[in-house]
Amino acid sequence: MSKRVIVCADDYGFDVDVSEGILDCVDAGMVSAVSCMTLSPHWPAQAKAIASRQQADFGLHLDVNEFADYAPGRSLSSWIVAAYAQQISMKEARQWVDAQLNAFEDCAGVAPRFVDGHQHVHQLPVLRSAVIDAISTRYGTACALRDCRPRHWRGGKAQLIGLLGARSLGRAAKRNGLLLNRDFAGVYDFSTSQPYGDRVANWMATLDDAGMLMTHPSRTSGASAGHDTIRAARQSEHAWWLSPAAKALLVRLEITVVRFDALNR
């Protein structure tokens, strides 16, 4: 029996190269979910491409530390500390989530199919409560969530991310009847020292059925905006997903790239 895997590309809207690179992978049938950064100045223009691509789910990539100005200069580690110290108010967090959901709907013309977070912030205390409250109120059970827990050992970084609130997020999501992926892979240090295809082969072989593999593809046209520390990794990922080796791997491992709805079957 074929194993179902959601391949989710993060950071749509980050800039033109990232957005177009992700669409290349969607059009090739290799990416089935796309996380969108609705605070990016590029989002309104890039949102127009969503309507013509029914083969993938498009969702909100909740952002508090990239294009957001909620706490200028606050690092990811500072957000983690603030969340666990309950220094973020639920009222503010809900306003942030609603504003980004509104921007998604206003520009894309549809509701997001799922929500996750830039650098996985959607699973942090307070933020996760705001996310679940917002999507349950606005969409009922029609909006899924990303679960960042790896069900198998995939390195210390992946394990740490999963420990930053994924279990609590999962429990709350299930109480509200929200759909979740059942395994998570794709975390690495963005080093290009190891071929990306080798990493994907290891992840795909160990992913449970109904799991998710996260990726960050980008084109190389030179139209990139601003500083991006993982640009080389993005370009490597893009090249691999469009290679014959990618499709051959899926065939060999009997993997079907699916959208969130397929997880209910």
Residue pairs with C-beta under 8 A, 6 or more apart in sequence:
1 254
2 254
2 255
2 256
3 207
3 209
3 253
3 254
3 255
3 256
4 209
4 210
4 255
4 256
4 258
4 262
4 263
5 204
5 207
5 210
5 211
5 212
5 213
5 255
5 256
5 257
5 258
6 32
6 33
6 181
6 210
6 211
6 212
6 213
6 257
6 258
6 259
6 260
6 263
7 25
7 30
7 31
7 32
7 33
7 212
7 213
7 215
7 257
8 31
8 32
8 33
8 34
8 35
8 116
8 146
8 186
8 212
8 213
8 214
8 215
9 22
9 25
9 26
9 31
9 33
9 34
9 35
9 215
9 216
9 217
10 35
10 61
10 116
10 118
10 214
10 215
10 216
11 18
11 22
11 35
11 37
11 61
11 118
11 216
12 18
12 19
12 22
12 34
12 35
12 36
12 37
12 46
12 58
12 61
13 19
13 36
13 37
13 38
13 40
13 42
13 43
13 46
13 47
13 61
14 37
14 40
14 42
14 66
14 225
14 228
15 40
15 42
15 223
15 224
15 225
15 226
15 228
16 42
16 46
16 219
16 221
16 223
16 224
16 225
17 218
17 219
17 220
17 221
17 222
17 223
17 224
17 234
18 216
18 217
18 218
18 219
18 224
18 234
19 42
19 46
19 49
20 219
20 221
21 217
21 218
21 219
21 234
21 235
21 238
22 31
22 34
22 217
22 218
23 49
23 53
24 217
24 219
24 238
24 241
24 242
25 31
25 215
25 217
25 238
25 241
25 242
26 32
26 34
26 53
26 55
26 56
27 53
28 241
28 242
29 55
29 257
30 241
30 242
30 246
30 247
30 257
31 56
31 215
31 217
31 241
31 257
32 55
32 56
32 57
32 257
32 258
32 259
33 56
33 57
33 58
33 59
33 113
33 114
33 212
33 259
33 260
34 56
34 57
34 58
34 59
35 59
35 60
35 61
35 116
36 43
36 46
36 47
36 58
36 59
36 60
36 61
36 104
36 108
36 112
37 43
37 61
37 63
37 66
37 67
37 118
38 60
38 61
38 63
38 100
38 103
38 104
38 107
39 63
39 66
39 67
39 68
39 100
39 103
40 66
40 67
41 67
42 225
43 103
43 107
44 107
47 104
47 107
47 108
47 109
48 107
50 58
50 108
50 109
50 110
51 108
51 109
51 110
55 259
56 259
57 113
57 114
57 144
57 259
57 260
58 108
58 110
58 112
58 113
59 112
59 113
59 114
59 115
59 116
59 143
59 144
60 100
60 101
60 104
60 112
60 114
60 115
60 116
61 116
61 117
61 118
62 96
62 97
62 100
62 115
62 116
62 117
62 118
62 121
62 122
62 127
62 131
63 100
63 117
63 118
63 121
64 70
64 71
64 79
64 96
64 118
64 121
64 127
65 71
65 74
65 75
65 76
65 79
65 118
65 119
65 121
66 118
68 96
70 92
70 96
71 78
71 79
71 82
74 82
76 119
76 121
79 121
79 124
80 124
80 164
81 87
82 88
83 121
83 124
83 125
83 126
83 127
84 124
84 125
86 125
86 126
88 126
88 127
89 126
90 126
90 129
90 130
93 126
93 127
93 129
93 130
94 130
94 133
94 134
96 130
97 127
97 130
97 131
97 134
98 134
101 111
101 112
101 134
101 135
101 138
104 111
104 112
105 111
105 112
111 138
111 139
111 142
111 143
112 143
113 142
113 143
113 144
113 259
113 260
114 143
114 144
114 145
114 146
114 179
114 260
115 122
115 131
115 135
115 143
115 144
115 145
115 146
116 122
116 145
116 146
117 123
117 124
117 127
117 131
117 146
120 148
120 161
120 164
121 127
122 128
122 131
122 145
122 146
122 169
123 148
123 164
123 165
123 166
123 168
123 169
124 164
124 165
125 165
125 168
128 165
128 168
128 169
128 172
129 172
131 145
132 145
132 169
132 172
132 173
132 176
132 178
135 143
135 145
135 178
136 176
136 178
141 176
141 177
141 178
141 179
143 178
144 178
144 179
144 180
144 181
144 260
144 263
145 169
145 173
145 178
145 179
145 180
146 180
146 181
146 184
146 212
147 166
147 169
147 170
147 173
147 180
147 181
147 182
147 184
147 212
148 161
148 162
148 164
148 166
148 169
148 184
149 162
149 166
149 167
149 170
149 183
149 184
150 158
150 159
150 162
150 183
150 184
150 185
150 187
151 182
151 183
151 184
151 208
151 211
152 183
152 206
152 208
153 159
154 185
154 187
154 203
154 206
155 187
155 188
157 187
157 188
157 189
158 184
158 185
158 187
161 187
162 184
166 184
170 180
173 180
174 180
179 260
179 263
179 264
181 210
181 211
181 212
181 260
181 263
182 208
182 209
182 210
182 211
182 263
183 207
183 208
183 210
183 211
183 212
184 211
184 212
184 214
185 203
185 204
185 206
185 207
185 211
185 212
185 213
185 214
186 203
186 212
186 213
186 214
186 215
187 214
188 199
190 216
190 229
190 230
190 232
190 233
191 233
192 232
192 233
192 236
195 240
196 233
196 236
196 237
196 240
197 240
197 243
197 245
197 246
197 249
200 213
200 240
200 246
200 249
201 249
203 213
204 213
204 249
204 250
204 253
204 255
205 253
207 213
210 263
215 237
215 241
216 230
216 233
216 234
216 237
217 234
217 237
217 238
217 241
218 224
218 231
218 234
218 235
218 237
218 238
219 235
219 238
220 235
220 238
224 231
228 234
240 246
249 255
250 256
250 257
256 262
